[in-house]
Amino acid sequence: MAIAAGRFPFIQFDVFTSHPLQGNPLAVFPDGRVLSDQEMQAIAREMNLSETTFILPRNDATERERGVRVRIFTVQEELPFAGHPTLGTAFALRGDTHASEIRLELNVGTIPVRFEDTSGQPVFGEMTQAEPVFGLVHDRGKIAEVTGIPVADIDANLPIQTVSTGVPFTILPLSNLEAIRRLAINQARATEYLSASGGKFFFCASRETVDPTARLHARMLFYNGEDPATGSASGCAAAWMVEHNVTQPDERVLIEQGVEMKRPSRIFVRASRHNGRVVNVRVGGNVVEVLRGELFF
């Protein structure tokens, strides 16, 4: 692999929290134009976070029309969209400008992030995700079989359904906090099943929560371990909640995640309903900068 020798500054943020060392860490490289695809992937492996993003600056006219070009990598692959990298990168681009909106051009399309400044409160950012696509409703017994989760731990009152706002997540409702705390998934069998049924990952959620103001308590286990906050899955969950009357249209509710990892995250979601369809999925939260550095090779 050819290496673009140089020094590459980066900023690390904690996303979906206003407290350092909580939420989901994200590394943002402000200028990745000289890096190849393979180098971006290698850097993401080196950072070893859920995701790393690379900003590819362009001329002002293009950025006004289409947004700032950003690419998102996990330790294993490039993603067309992911929530916490979108929100964290938007905060990085906003900096001290007090801009009311930052638009990012991702592989899934242009995603706007709008900011709310309230006196005495941390800045709040909210992205509008792609319109939700509702996929397969899954059989509880089959899901118990492929995941290894006891069927009694799966909530019988809500559907297991795949939903996508850019990345397809299979929303898996669990019965209670105890069920979600002892969660373990057979990743090999689960991945095989999801690949065949149109999903990418399971997003497991309980309506019993630690914070009484939260609507869901969530966990997302995947090939890199566990994710402290999954903004893309939370958008899918927002659409799923409105579709199945867990929340009201346009009601902003809290999803808590990362509690078991001791990296508590607070993800605020809402979605609308128009002409019988769930639309206008929005996911928001706070972001705090925790680290600046350089990667050189």
C-alpha positions as CSV (number, residue, x, y, z in Angstrom):
1,M,0.0,0.0,0.0
2,A,1.4,3.4,-1.0
3,I,1.5,5.8,2.0
4,A,0.8,9.5,1.7
5,A,3.7,10.5,4.0
6,G,2.9,13.5,6.1
7,R,1.4,14.8,9.3
8,F,-2.4,14.7,9.6
9,P,-4.1,16.6,12.4
10,F,-7.2,15.2,13.9
11,I,-9.8,16.2,16.6
12,Q,-11.5,13.7,18.9
13,F,-15.0,14.3,20.2
14,D,-17.4,12.6,22.5
15,V,-20.8,12.5,20.8
16,F,-24.3,12.3,22.3
17,T,-23.1,13.8,25.6
18,S,-22.1,17.1,27.1
19,H,-19.6,15.4,29.5
20,P,-16.1,14.4,28.5
21,L,-15.3,10.7,28.6
22,Q,-18.9,9.7,28.1
23,G,-20.9,9.2,24.9
24,N,-19.4,7.8,21.7
25,P,-15.8,8.8,20.7
26,L,-15.2,10.1,17.2
27,A,-11.9,11.0,15.4
28,V,-12.3,13.7,12.7
29,F,-9.6,14.4,10.2
30,P,-10.2,17.9,8.8
31,D,-8.4,17.3,5.5
32,G,-8.2,13.9,4.0
33,R,-7.8,14.9,0.3
34,V,-4.4,13.3,-0.2
35,L,-5.4,10.0,1.4
36,S,-6.4,6.9,-0.6
37,D,-9.3,4.7,0.3
38,Q,-6.9,2.1,1.7
39,E,-5.1,4.8,3.9
40,M,-8.4,6.0,5.3
41,Q,-9.3,2.5,6.2
42,A,-5.9,1.9,7.8
43,I,-6.1,5.1,9.8
44,A,-9.6,4.1,11.1
45,R,-8.1,0.8,12.2
46,E,-5.3,2.7,14.0
47,M,-7.8,5.0,15.8
48,N,-9.8,1.9,16.7
49,L,-13.0,3.8,17.4
50,S,-16.5,2.9,16.3
51,E,-16.0,5.4,13.4
52,T,-13.5,7.9,12.1
53,T,-14.4,10.6,9.6
54,F,-12.4,12.3,6.9
55,I,-13.4,15.8,5.6
56,L,-12.6,16.4,1.9
57,P,-12.8,20.2,1.4
58,R,-14.0,21.6,-1.9
59,N,-14.7,25.0,-3.4
60,D,-17.2,27.2,-1.8
61,A,-19.8,27.0,-4.6
62,T,-19.8,23.2,-4.5
63,E,-20.1,23.1,-0.7
64,R,-23.0,25.6,-0.8
65,E,-24.8,23.5,-3.4
66,R,-24.1,19.9,-2.1
67,G,-22.6,20.3,1.4
68,V,-19.2,19.4,2.8
69,R,-17.9,16.1,1.5
70,V,-17.3,13.6,4.4
71,R,-16.5,9.9,4.4
72,I,-17.1,7.6,7.3
73,F,-15.1,4.5,8.2
74,T,-15.4,1.8,10.9
75,V,-12.4,-0.4,11.7
76,Q,-13.6,-2.8,9.0
77,E,-15.4,-0.9,6.3
78,E,-16.7,2.4,4.9
79,L,-20.3,3.2,5.8
80,P,-22.7,5.2,3.6
81,F,-24.1,6.9,6.7
82,A,-23.7,6.8,10.5
83,G,-25.3,9.1,13.1
84,H,-22.7,9.9,15.7
85,P,-20.0,10.6,13.0
86,T,-22.5,12.9,11.2
87,L,-23.3,14.9,14.3
88,G,-19.7,15.0,15.6
89,T,-18.3,16.1,12.2
90,A,-20.9,18.8,11.9
91,F,-19.8,20.2,15.3
92,A,-16.2,20.1,14.1
93,L,-17.1,22.1,10.9
94,R,-19.2,24.6,12.8
95,G,-16.4,25.4,15.3
96,D,-16.9,28.9,16.7
97,T,-18.8,30.2,13.7
98,H,-22.3,30.0,15.4
99,A,-23.7,28.7,12.1
100,S,-27.3,27.6,12.4
101,E,-26.9,24.7,10.0
102,I,-24.1,22.6,8.5
103,R,-24.8,20.3,5.5
104,L,-22.7,17.2,5.0
105,E,-22.5,15.3,1.7
106,L,-22.2,11.6,2.7
107,N,-22.3,8.5,0.5
108,V,-26.0,8.3,1.3
109,G,-26.6,11.9,0.1
110,T,-26.8,15.4,1.7
111,I,-27.6,15.4,5.4
112,P,-28.4,18.7,7.2
113,V,-27.5,19.3,10.9
114,R,-29.2,22.2,12.6
115,F,-28.1,23.8,15.8
116,E,-30.0,25.1,18.8
117,D,-28.2,27.7,21.1
118,T,-29.9,28.1,24.4
119,S,-28.5,30.5,27.0
120,G,-26.8,28.5,29.8
121,Q,-27.1,25.2,27.9
122,P,-24.6,23.2,25.8
123,V,-25.2,23.6,22.0
124,F,-27.6,21.0,20.7
125,G,-27.3,19.6,17.2
126,E,-30.0,17.7,15.3
127,M,-29.6,15.9,12.0
128,T,-32.4,15.1,9.6
129,Q,-31.9,11.6,8.3
130,A,-33.0,10.0,5.0
131,E,-36.7,9.1,4.8
132,P,-37.2,5.7,6.6
133,V,-37.7,2.5,4.6
134,F,-39.6,-0.2,6.5
135,G,-38.4,-3.8,5.8
136,L,-39.1,-7.3,7.0
137,V,-41.0,-8.1,10.2
138,H,-39.2,-11.0,11.7
139,D,-40.4,-14.1,13.6
140,R,-39.6,-14.1,17.3
141,G,-38.7,-17.7,17.4
142,K,-36.3,-17.4,14.4
143,I,-34.6,-14.4,15.9
144,A,-34.2,-16.2,19.2
145,E,-32.6,-19.1,17.3
146,V,-30.1,-17.1,15.3
147,T,-29.1,-14.7,18.0
148,G,-29.1,-17.0,21.0
149,I,-31.3,-14.6,22.9
150,P,-34.0,-16.5,24.9
151,V,-37.4,-16.1,23.3
152,A,-38.8,-15.0,26.7
153,D,-36.4,-12.1,26.7
154,I,-38.0,-10.7,23.5
155,D,-40.9,-8.4,23.9
156,A,-44.0,-10.1,22.5
157,N,-46.0,-6.9,22.2
158,L,-43.9,-5.1,19.6
159,P,-42.6,-6.2,16.2
160,I,-39.0,-7.1,15.4
161,Q,-38.6,-5.1,12.2
162,T,-35.8,-3.9,9.9
163,V,-35.8,-0.2,9.2
164,S,-33.3,1.9,7.2
165,T,-32.6,5.7,7.2
166,G,-29.3,5.0,5.3
167,V,-28.1,1.8,7.0
168,P,-30.7,-1.0,7.7
169,F,-31.0,-1.9,11.4
170,T,-33.2,-4.6,12.7
171,I,-35.0,-3.2,15.8
172,L,-35.2,-5.9,18.4
173,P,-37.4,-5.1,21.4
174,L,-36.5,-6.8,24.6
175,S,-38.8,-7.4,27.6
176,N,-37.0,-5.5,30.4
177,L,-33.7,-4.1,31.7
178,E,-32.6,-7.5,33.0
179,A,-33.0,-9.0,29.6
180,I,-31.0,-6.2,28.0
181,R,-28.3,-6.3,30.7
182,R,-27.6,-10.0,30.1
183,L,-27.7,-9.5,26.3
184,A,-25.3,-11.7,24.3
185,I,-25.6,-12.3,20.5
186,N,-24.1,-15.0,18.4
187,Q,-22.5,-12.6,15.9
188,A,-21.6,-15.2,13.3
189,R,-25.2,-16.6,13.0
190,A,-26.8,-13.2,13.4
191,T,-24.7,-11.6,10.6
192,E,-25.5,-14.5,8.3
193,Y,-29.2,-14.1,9.0
194,L,-29.2,-10.3,8.7
195,S,-27.3,-10.5,5.4
196,A,-30.0,-12.7,4.0
197,S,-32.9,-10.7,5.3
198,G,-31.8,-7.1,4.4
199,G,-30.4,-6.0,7.7
200,K,-26.9,-4.8,8.8
201,F,-27.0,-4.9,12.6
202,F,-29.4,-5.6,15.5
203,F,-30.4,-2.6,17.6
204,C,-31.8,-4.0,20.9
205,A,-34.0,-1.8,23.0
206,S,-36.2,-2.1,26.1
207,R,-39.0,0.2,27.1
208,E,-37.9,-0.2,30.7
209,T,-35.2,2.4,31.3
210,V,-32.6,3.6,33.9
211,D,-33.5,7.2,33.5
212,P,-37.3,7.6,34.0
213,T,-37.4,10.4,31.4
214,A,-36.0,8.0,28.7
215,R,-38.3,6.2,26.3
216,L,-35.9,3.4,25.3
217,H,-32.8,1.8,26.8
218,A,-30.7,0.5,23.9
219,R,-27.6,-1.6,23.2
220,M,-25.9,-2.3,19.8
221,L,-23.4,-5.2,19.7
222,F,-21.5,-5.7,16.5
223,Y,-18.2,-6.9,15.1
224,N,-16.2,-4.2,16.9
225,G,-17.7,-5.1,20.3
226,E,-20.4,-2.6,21.6
227,D,-21.3,0.8,20.4
228,P,-21.8,3.5,23.1
229,A,-24.3,5.5,20.9
230,T,-25.7,4.6,17.5
231,G,-27.3,7.6,15.9
232,S,-28.2,5.9,12.7
233,A,-29.9,3.1,14.5
234,S,-31.7,5.6,16.8
235,G,-33.2,7.3,13.7
236,C,-34.5,3.9,12.6
237,A,-35.8,3.4,16.1
238,A,-37.5,6.8,16.0
239,A,-39.4,5.8,12.8
240,W,-40.2,2.4,14.3
241,M,-41.6,4.0,17.5
242,V,-43.9,6.3,15.6
243,E,-45.0,3.5,13.2
244,H,-45.9,1.3,16.1
245,N,-47.4,3.9,18.5
246,V,-44.6,3.8,21.1
247,T,-44.3,7.6,20.6
248,Q,-46.5,10.3,19.1
249,P,-45.5,12.0,15.8
250,D,-43.1,14.9,16.4
251,E,-42.6,14.0,20.1
252,R,-38.9,14.4,21.0
253,V,-37.9,11.5,23.2
254,L,-34.7,10.3,24.8
255,I,-32.9,7.0,24.0
256,E,-30.3,6.0,26.6
257,Q,-27.4,3.9,25.4
258,G,-23.9,3.0,26.5
259,V,-24.9,2.5,30.2
260,E,-23.4,-1.0,30.4
261,M,-20.1,0.3,28.9
262,K,-19.9,3.1,31.5
263,R,-20.1,5.6,28.6
264,P,-23.7,6.8,29.0
265,S,-25.1,8.5,25.9
266,R,-28.2,10.6,25.5
267,I,-29.8,10.5,22.0
268,F,-32.9,12.6,21.3
269,V,-35.1,11.5,18.5
270,R,-38.4,12.4,16.8
271,A,-40.2,11.6,13.6
272,S,-43.3,12.9,11.8
273,R,-46.3,11.2,10.2
274,H,-47.7,12.6,6.9
275,N,-50.4,10.9,4.7
276,G,-50.0,7.8,6.7
277,R,-46.3,7.5,6.3
278,V,-43.5,8.1,8.8
279,V,-41.2,10.9,7.6
280,N,-38.8,13.6,8.7
281,V,-36.7,11.5,11.1
282,R,-34.5,13.7,13.3
283,V,-31.7,12.6,15.7
284,G,-29.9,15.0,18.0
285,G,-27.7,15.5,21.0
286,N,-24.6,17.3,22.4
287,V,-21.0,17.0,21.5
288,V,-17.8,17.8,23.5
289,E,-14.3,18.1,22.2
290,V,-11.8,16.1,24.2
291,L,-8.5,15.7,22.2
292,R,-6.4,17.3,19.5
293,G,-3.4,15.5,17.9
294,E,-1.5,14.6,14.8
295,L,-1.1,11.3,13.1
296,F,2.2,11.0,11.2
297,F,3.7,8.3,9.0
